[in-house]
Amino acid sequence: MNLKKLYLASLGCAKNLVDSEVMLAKLKEYQITQNPHEADLIIVNTCGFIDAAKEESIDTILSLANEKKENTQLVVTGCLSARYKEALIKEIPEVDKWCGVGEYGEIDKVIKSSKKTFFTNKVFLIHNEERIITGSNYHAYIKLSEGCNQKCAFCAIPSFKGKLQSRPIKEVIEEIKRLKAKGFKDFSLISQDSSSYLRDKGIRDGLERLIDEIDKIDGISAKILYLYPATTTKRLIRKIFSSKNIVNYFDMPIQHISQRMLKIMKRPSSQKRIKELLNEMRKEFSFVRTSVIVGHPGERDEDFEELKEFLKEYQFDRVNVFAYSDEEGTAAYKRKDKIPPEIIEKRLKEIEKIVKQTTINSLKKYINKECEGFLEGMVDGLFYAVRPKLWAYEIDGDVLINESEIEDLKVGELYKIKISQLAGDELIGKIIK
């Protein structure tokens, strides 16, 4: 019997990817294909975070609508769909079925239904649902929670993802153990606001309690993404330093460092607190990543200069730089002191130049050092790529390997490497153990 074929486009963040993997497991009667032209079912899991993501989602929907074969069902789910359902349904009639962010666990029923729209007020949070992990034979994302209780002026996520709802520790641990039994050994813990994990249940040290339970599992490593300055504590940082399985990786988007801008952006954390936390993260060898927004309404020249100087001073290992995106329904959207696009673009280029240099400075720290890393595969048929255990999967890059003292290398295995040089912005090394 020939299986029907499914093409799935999962856009946006890793949190979206987890939801997409739940849908794949719900649709096992379909064979996954990488060719949309031969698919009998096409699903687009959209992102609606900022303008660039929204444009990508719409372009993908329209492209697939034009390319699909006759009688192929096109289904659109996700954040963009939930946020703009009325407009999208009217403007893109080629879509056969529309869902929001609550129907991932029932996608099989959606596909079989004769209805066109499936929007509820609920937000899907994975519990014990099966997933088909994509993209790796050793790494998986683990979602801790959905929604967010913060009220940042620039962010629309709470408007369509709702309030924070955390998974029980027991469920998270059980999922990690299930995936470990299938050969997965490296995990990234994700949510909108990981440092607030379990605060919706009245538990202020939820992440620390979770770390204690993860440390009882042998043979794995994990890192925590998306810490929020207001709910991250020095105690949490020290817990990560002392953990057996959680690596010293700190991903804390600060968005700005000017006290004035932090207030305008409705960030419930002070400049003083942010600096104290960041300095605590450097007390042991660690990897520190952040995100900043350039051109937020109200950003004066002196605020921008303060941000530039701080980025030079602190020397983050990696920085995501975003140009301000004017999002309907946010506090920033209503402000009258918007920054002209040409000034935002100029500031963006200045920040990117600084970040390029701080990233190079971070890479230089690894020259003549040894570290453990996961073999990712071949690059251009010339090099192996090894991701240091301390770096995040698909985010922070790899070390290119041009020599190995070990034969029969296996993708997903952990090797010791020695890094010898920096060529441009690429580290070069060899596998030694």
DRENPA-266392 format. One record per residue (C-alpha): x, y, z; residue in three letters. Coordinates in steps of 0.5 Angstrom, whole numbers, plus 500, padded with zeros to 3 digits. Layout:
XYZAla
...
//
This chain:
500500500Met
503507498Asn
503512504Leu
500519503Lys
506524503Lys
506530508Leu
511536507Tyr
511540513Leu
514547514Ala
516549521Ser
518556521Leu
520561527Gly
523558534Cys
525552537Ala
519552541Lys
515552534Asn
519546532Leu
517542538Val
509543536Asp
511541529Ser
514534532Glu
508533536Val
504534529Met
508529525Leu
507524531Ala
500525530Lys
500524523Leu
504517522Lys
500515517Glu
503520512Tyr
510519509Gln
515525511Ile
517528504Thr
522534503Gln
519535496Asn
512539497Pro
510538489His
509531491Glu
506532498Ala
498530499Asp
498534505Leu
502541507Ile
502544513Ile
505551515Val
507552522Asn
507560522Thr
511565526Cys
508571528Gly
513575532Phe
516580528Ile
515583521Asp
521579518Ala
518573521Ala
511575519Lys
513576512Glu
517569511Glu
510566514Ser
506569509Ile
511568503Asp
511561505Thr
504560505Ile
503563498Leu
509559495Ser
506553497Leu
499554495Ala
502556488Asn
506550488Glu
502544491Lys
499539486Lys
491538485Glu
487535491Asn
493537496Thr
491539503Gln
494546505Leu
493547513Val
496553516Val
497553524Thr
501557529Gly
502564531Cys
501568525Leu
495564524Ser
492565531Ala
494573531Arg
491575524Tyr
486570523Lys
480574520Glu
485578515Ala
489572513Leu
482567512Ile
480573507Lys
486574504Glu
489567502Ile
483563500Pro
487558497Glu
489555504Val
484549506Asp
484549513Lys
486554519Trp
488553526Cys
491557531Gly
496555537Val
491550541Gly
490545536Glu
497541535Tyr
495535539Gly
489534535Glu
492536528Ile
489529526Asp
482530527Lys
483537524Val
486534517Ile
480529517Lys
474534519Ser
470538513Ser
471544517Lys
475550514Lys
477554521Thr
479551528Phe
481556533Phe
480556540Thr
482560546Asn
486555548Lys
494554547Val
497548546Phe
502545552Leu
506539550Ile
505534556His
506526555Asn
505527547Glu
509523543Glu
514527538Arg
518525532Ile
525529533Ile
527532526Thr
534534524Gly
538530529Ser
540523532Asn
542526538Tyr
540532540His
532534542Ala
529541545Tyr
525540551Ile
519545552Lys
518547559Leu
512552559Ser
508556554Glu
506563555Gly
509569559Cys
507573564Asn
512579563Gln
509585559Lys
515588555Cys
513594551Ala
515591544Phe
512584545Cys
506581542Ala
507574544Ile
502574551Pro
497577546Ser
496570543Phe
500565547Lys
497567554Gly
499567561Lys
505562563Leu
503555564Gln
509550566Ser
509543565Arg
510539571Pro
517537573Ile
515529573Lys
513530565Glu
519534563Val
524528566Ile
520523563Glu
520526556Glu
528526557Ile
528519559Lys
524517554Arg
528520549Leu
535518552Lys
532511551Ala
532512544Lys
539515543Gly
538522545Phe
544525549Lys
544532549Asp
538537550Phe
536544550Ser
531546555Leu
526552552Ile
520556553Ser
518564553Gln
521565560Asp
525559562Ser
527562569Ser
520563571Ser
518556570Tyr
513553575Leu
512561578Arg
505560575Asp
504554581Lys
507559586Gly
514556586Ile
519561585Arg
525556585Asp
522551580Gly
528551575Leu
533549581Glu
528544583Arg
528541575Leu
536541575Ile
536537581Asp
532532578Glu
536532571Ile
542531575Asp
539524577Lys
540522570Ile
546519567Asp
550520561Gly
546526558Ile
548534558Ser
543540557Ala
543547557Lys
537552559Ile
535557553Leu
531564555Tyr
533566562Leu
529573564Tyr
533578568Pro
527579573Ala
527572575Thr
534570574Thr
538569581Thr
545569583Lys
543562586Arg
540559580Leu
547561576Ile
551558582Arg
546552581Lys
548551574Ile
555552575Phe
555546580Ser
550542576Ser
553535573Lys
549535567Asn
547542566Ile
553546562Val
555553564Asn
551556558Tyr
547563560Phe
542565554Asp
539572557Met
536577553Pro
537584556Ile
534588550Gln
538594552His
542597558Ile
540604559Ser
536604565Gln
532609562Arg
530605556Met
529599560Leu
524603563Lys
521605557Ile
521598554Met
517595561Lys
523591563Arg
522589570Pro
529589572Ser
534595573Ser
541596570Gln
545594576Lys
541588577Arg
543586570Ile
550587570Lys
550583577Glu
547577574Leu
552578568Leu
558578572Asn
556572576Glu
556568570Met
563570568Arg
565567575Lys
567560572Glu
568559565Phe
562560561Ser
558561555Phe
554568555Val
549570550Arg
544575549Thr
539579545Ser
538587544Val
533591540Ile
536597536Val
531603535Gly
526602540His
521608541Pro
524613545Gly
531611544Glu
536617544Arg
543618542Asp
546617549Glu
542611550Asp
544608544Phe
552610545Glu
551607552Glu
549600549Leu
555600544Lys
560601550Glu
557596554Phe
557591549Leu
564593548Lys
566592555Glu
562586557Tyr
564582551Gln
558577550Phe
560570547Asp
554571542Arg
549577541Val
543577537Asn
541584534Val
534586532Phe
532592529Ala
525594533Tyr
519592530Ser
513596531Asp
508590533Glu
500592533Glu
497591540Gly
504593544Thr
505599548Ala
511601544Ala
506601538Tyr
502607541Lys
508611542Arg
509617538Lys
517618539Asp
518613534Lys
525612531Ile
526614523Pro
528607519Pro
534610516Glu
537612524Ile
535605526Ile
538602520Glu
545606521Lys
545604529Arg
543597527Leu
550597522Lys
554600528Glu
552595533Ile
553589528Glu
560591527Lys
561591535Ile
558584535Val
562581530Lys
568583533Gln
566581540Thr
564574537Thr
571574534Ile
574575541Asn
570570544Ser
572565539Leu
580567540Lys
579564547Lys
579557544Tyr
585557540Ile
590552543Asn
585549548Lys
582542548Glu
574541549Cys
569536548Glu
564536542Gly
559533538Phe
560530531Leu
555534527Glu
557531520Gly
561533514Met
561540511Val
562541504Asp
566534503Gly
572537506Leu
571538514Phe
568535519Tyr
564539524Ala
564539531Val
559543536Arg
563544543Pro
559541548Lys
558548551Leu
555551545Trp
548551543Ala
545546538Tyr
544550531Glu
545557534Ile
553558536Asp
556555530Gly
561549530Asp
569547530Val
571545523Leu
575539524Ile
581537518Asn
584532522Glu
583526527Ser
587521531Glu
580517531Ile
577512526Glu
570510524Asp
567517527Leu
560517528Lys
555523528Val
552525535Gly
558522538Glu
562526543Leu
569527542Tyr
575531545Lys
578536540Ile
584540540Lys
583547537Ile
589550533Ser
587556529Gln
582561527Leu
581562520Ala
577568519Gly
571567523Asp
572559523Glu
575555529Leu
579549526Ile
581543530Gly
583536530Lys
579530534Ile
584527539Ile
580522543Lys
//
